[in-house]
């Protein structure tokens, strides 16, 4: 009996050496699909001539990649095509599919219009016009949360399907609490240190205990204006090592991850205030 190989072309402008949610999601998805028998063709910027994105040099832009991408897809002959991002590579794959009338799926990972607005002052409405245009021909648009789905529905997006995330419980789980010797309760931000993350809003909150920021130092210079207090033991720390990130997840109770400017952070801060009202004397 002949074995049927499921062939998937996965196109993404976001890839290593970036460390972010999109890259992590795609790496883990690829791993699990391969374990299920899929043959994956990863089409990422490292396979093309590329340039650093202005203001965000770890993002590599494969401008002018259309010819080479066409050659790769023609040779691979995928049964399924998924376009993960809306950059130059994603747009080239989008054009390839439309020209050949091939069905494809896309995913909406980040609030791209808001990020572009913060960095380049391009109106948010313009950004969403581009995103609607890009995702409209997709057979399905994969989104992670109910909040994202509601936001996109209001903005005219259709054909959405939930692609939720999981937690690796072998890595992230309650453990010893003495890893961080700082006053409790601990409030922690985890993620890239970038303008769209609204870290300053988090740090301005009047909260008991300690605030921690876990993220890359590369984004701190010229961006974050709050005073940084070091070393360990003082109210605010900035930790840049992944080993500390993993250990600190095991050591604490409260986590703040502000992945969208204002809205997500606002909800997180509301939860903090509710926690304070319910547990005014709690020390953990």
N, C-alpha and C positions, 0 to 999 in steps of 0.2 A: 504493500500500500504506500502510495507516494505521500511524503510529508509536505504539508502546505506551510510555507514560510510567510509570515505576516510581515510586510515591509513598510516601515514608517519613516518618512522624511520629516525631521524636526528642525525647523529653521528658527534661529534666534540671534538677534543682535547683542543680547546680553549673555556673556560667557566669561569663563576664567580669563584673567585673574580677578575679575570682580567677585566680591563676596556680598551677596544680597539675596533677598527672598526669591527672586526670579531664577537666578542661577541655581540656588539650592533646590528649588522645586524641580527644575528640569533635570538636574543630575540624579536626584532620587527617582524621578519618574522613569528616566532612561534605564536605571538599574533594575527597577521592578519589571518593566516591560521586557527587558532582555531575559530576565529570569522566567518570564511567561512564554518565551519563544519568539518574541519579535526580533526582527533584524532592523536596527535603528541606524539611519544615516544622519549624523549630526552635522548641520550646516551652520557654522558659526564664523565670526570675523577672522579668527586665526587662520582660516583657509584661503584668505584673500588679502590683497594689499589693503591696508587700513590706516586710519588716522585717528588721533585722540579727539574725543569730543570736547569742544570749548567748555571750560569751567568744570569739566568732569573727565580728566584724562584717562582714568581706568576704563572708561567706555570707549571701545574702538569702533569706528565707523567704516564699514566696507563700502565706500562710495564707488559706484561704477562696477558693481559686482555681477550685473545681469548676465553677461555672456558666459562667464565661468559657472555661475549658478545653474544656468540652463544646461550646460554640459554635464554637470554633476547629476541633476535630476533625470536627464535623458538616459544617462548610463545606469543609474540605480533603478529606475522604473518602479517607483513606490506605489503601493496599493492605497496608501493613505498619506496625506500631507497635513501637517499642523504648523501653523505660523504663530510663533509665541510672542513676537514683538512687532512694533510698527515702524521700525527704523529702516535704513537702506536695504538690508538683507530681507527683512519682512516684506517690504514693498516690491522688491524684485521677484520674490516667490509669489506674491499676490498677483502680479502682472503675468507671471508664467502660468498660473492656474486659470486665470480669466481668458487668456489667449487660447488655451487648449480646452477650455470648458470643463475643467477638472474640479470636482468638489473638494473643499478644504475646510478645516476648522481653524479658529483663532482663539486667543485667550487675552483677557484684559487683566493685566497684573498690577498696574500702578496708575495713580492719578496723574498721568502724563500732562494733561493741559494745565493743571495747577502748578506742577513743578516747572514747566516752561515759563509760566507766568511769573513765578518767583525769581527765576534766574535771568530771563530775557525780557520781561514785561510784555509778552505777547498775550493779548486778551484770552481769557479762559474760553469764551464762546468760540473763538477761532480754533482753538485746540480741539474742542469737542466736535466741531464741524468736520475736521480732518479725521478724527477717530470714528465718527459715524460712517463717513464715506469709506474708510478702510475696512471696517468690520461688517458693513451691510451685506456684501456678497457671500459671507461665510455661511456654511451649512449650520454650524453652531458656534456661538461665542461662549467660551468657558470663563466663568467667574467664580470667585472663592467664597463670597459671603452674601448674606441677605442685604446688608447695607449697600454694598457695591451694586447689587442687582437693582435695588430700588432707585438709587441715584441714576443709573444708566437708563432705566425705564422712563424716568422723568425727562431724560434728554433724548429720547427717541430711539434707543437701541432695541433690537428685537433678536429672536432666536437664541436667547441666552440659556445656558444650562449650568448647573452647579458643579464645580470642581473643588471640593473642600480639601482642607489640609489636615494632616495628622501630626501627632507628637511622638517622637522616638522615646519611649518610656525607659529604655535601657540607658539613655543618656541624661534625660531630664526627669528627675524624681526627687522627692523629699529625702534629705540626708542630714549630716551633721550641721549644726548651726554655728559652730565656732570658727568657721573658715574666715569670716569677716568680723573683726573685732571693732565694730563701730556701734554707736548708740542705736537702739531700735525704737520703733519699727523702721524697716529699711524700704525706701521707695527707689525703684530702679528703672532707668531707661536703658533699653537694649536696641542697638541698631546703628546705622550709619550716622555720623555726626555731620549733618547737612542742613541747609537753611530750611528745607521743606519739612523737617521733622519737628519744628517748634520746641526745641529743647529749652530755650530760654523761658518760654511760658511755664514749662514744668518746674524749672528751677526758681521761678519767682513765687511759686505757691508757698504759703506759710504752713509748713508741715512739721510735725514733731520728728525726732529721730534723725535719720540720715538720708541724703539723696545720693544716688550713685548713677554715673553715666558710663555705660559699657559700649565702646565703639572705637572706630579707627581714628588715630591721631591726625592722619593726613588732612582731615577736613576741618581741623580746629583753627589752623592759622588763618587769620583775616576773616573769620566767619563768626565765631562765638565770642561774645564780648563780656560774658559773665566772669567774675573772678574765680579762678581755679585754686582750691585749697588742697595742698598736699603736705605731708604724706598721709598714709593710712591712719585712721583714727579721728580725722577731722570730718566735718559734716558733708563735704562734697569730694568725691574722688572721680578721676577719669582713668579707666582701665582699658588697655588696648590689647591684651593678650587673650587668645582664644581659650587657653587653659583656665584663665580666671573667669572668663565668661561661662564656661561649662560648670565650674565649681560653684560659682555664685548662684546659678540657677538652683543648685541643690541646697544652698544654704539659706534661702530666703522664702518669705511668705508672699510678699507683695511685688508685683511686676507691672511696670508701665512700659508699653511699647507704642509710641506715638507714630504711626505709619502714615498719617495724613494730616496735613496742617489744619489746626483748629478743631475740625469735627471729631476725629479720633481722639486727639488729646483732650478735648472737652469732655468726652464720655469717660475717659480714663480718670480725669480729675474729679468728676462727679462721683465715681465709684470710691475714690479715696476719701472724699468728704463723708460719704455714707459710712465708710469703714470707721472714720474718726468718731462719728456720732454714736455708732453701735458699740465701739470698743475704746472709750477714751483713756482707759488705764492700761491697755494691752501693751506688753513689752516685747512681743515676738514679731 
